[in-house]
Amino acid sequence: MTNISRLSRPAIADIIPYEPGKPISEVQREYGLTDVIKLASNENPLGPSPKAIEAVREALMDTNRYPDGGCYYLKQKLSERLDVKPSQLVIGNGSAEICELITEAFIGEGDEAIIGRQAFFKYRVAVQIMNGVIAWADMPDFTHNADEMLSKITAGTKLLFVANPNNPTGTLMNREQVTYLMDRLPERVIAVFDEAYYDYRNLDNFPDTMSYLRDGRNIIILRTFSKSYGLAGLRIGYAITTEEIARALNCVREAFNVSSIAQIAAAAALDDDEYLREGIRLNGEGKRFYYDELKRIGLEYIPTEANFVLIKVPLPGREMFGELLKKGVVIRPVDGYGLPNHIRVSIGLPNENRRFIDAIGELLREKS
Ligand SMILES: Cc1ncc(COP(=O)(O)O)c(C=O)c1O
């Protein structure tokens, strides 16, 4: 029999496949439960935007056709809203796909990318796939730190990734820190700011990354329809960047990478202001509920700028994850990020948040 590990590229050997959040149906099957809630993947608990559902229903009849590979209509809409040219936009099969387009376009063997130690996992994998070298930057207080990142710059640095806010920590590199970073970052380095949770932002301190684009800097801003727009299952996100960088990303992009249904749903969701507002309101309310209740049961948490909370737990996070699964509550262990004593929980609907708090409170009592 052929030894596949001998055939596969050496870069693949070091990659640890991503552990996705367990789907509800799997937990139900495995544990014989009927009532399971999923607070593991930072999805929008409201369900998809009603406007998106309506648009998709109509569009289903055309799915015998290939999608528009150029995403013309969606790009028009986004370009008006963002005040950029359509040629500055790249649409991806989720923003996660765009991370791979970025490394495919810019990372050759030995090229370096600066990544925070507890930054979103996707950047690491995307660089590893291309035989790139990761320059890990420490994240004091769980936050991307400009000096730590700048200290990693060498002649071989091509990319710098900032998840803002970061998953799984929920922390933000604020406007002042981003200014400090961008003032010192060599122009030749491409800065990637992943703003997947942009709509949940606090207006007082969120960096204006678009201003660097207007200044002609090498910058890629990533946004997604998976979170505030509730379309995670359709896989659609986008990059806002310079025309030159967009051209490079399009060279490595599969021609029909975004389905017609995803394009249509995203364009319709953009018009659903009421849905967006309600999701943001609900998130703020859920966040305050978690903070109050976590304080009450004596658990430390990292204040979040997104739709999930990182919580310090007295037992190994993976054990907590297993025990909570048995109670029908799916959360996320984060030991893969070097955080064995934390768990990450998404902010859900009020009854889901209550259920999580009750389950973790009960579990702590059982284990004490
Ligand atoms: C920081 C960050 N970036 C990107 C993504 C992936 O988003 P998408 O669904 O658009 O691929 C996530 C998803 O959890 C995320 O947390």
The ligand as an SDF file (V2000), in Angstrom:
LIG
                    3D

 16 16  0  0  0  0  0  0  0  0999 V2000
  -11.6350   36.2270   13.0800 C   0  0  0  0  0  0  0  0  0  0  0  0
  -12.3720   35.3880   12.0910 C   0  0  0  0  0  0  0  0  0  0  0  0
  -12.0890   35.5310   10.7960 N   0  0  0  0  0  0  0  0  0  0  0  0
  -12.7090   34.8010    9.8630 C   0  0  0  0  0  0  0  0  0  0  0  0
  -13.6670   33.8740   10.2150 C   0  0  0  0  0  0  0  0  0  0  0  0
  -14.2490   33.0000    9.1400 C   0  0  0  0  0  0  0  0  0  0  0  0
  -15.2950   33.5900    8.5740 O   0  0  0  0  0  0  0  0  0  0  0  0
  -15.9460   32.9960    7.2480 P   0  0  0  0  0  0  0  0  0  0  0  0
  -17.1500   32.2630    7.6820 O   0  0  0  0  0  0  0  0  0  0  0  0
  -16.2570   34.2410    6.4700 O   0  0  0  0  0  0  0  0  0  0  0  0
  -14.9620   32.1380    6.5530 O   0  0  0  0  0  0  0  0  0  0  0  0
  -14.0000   33.6820   11.5380 C   0  0  0  0  0  0  0  0  0  0  0  0
  -15.0020   32.6780   11.9000 C   0  0  0  0  0  0  0  0  0  0  0  0
  -15.1970   32.2610   12.9840 O   0  0  0  0  0  0  0  0  0  0  0  0
  -13.3310   34.4530   12.4980 C   0  0  0  0  0  0  0  0  0  0  0  0
  -13.5860   34.2870   13.7950 O   0  0  0  0  0  0  0  0  0  0  0  0
  1  2  1  0
  2  3  1  0
  2 15  2  0
  3  4  2  0
  4  5  1  0
  5  6  1  0
  5 12  2  0
  6  7  1  0
  7  8  1  0
  8  9  2  0
  8 10  1  0
  8 11  1  0
 12 13  1  0
 12 15  1  0
 13 14  2  0
 15 16  1  0
M  END
$$$$
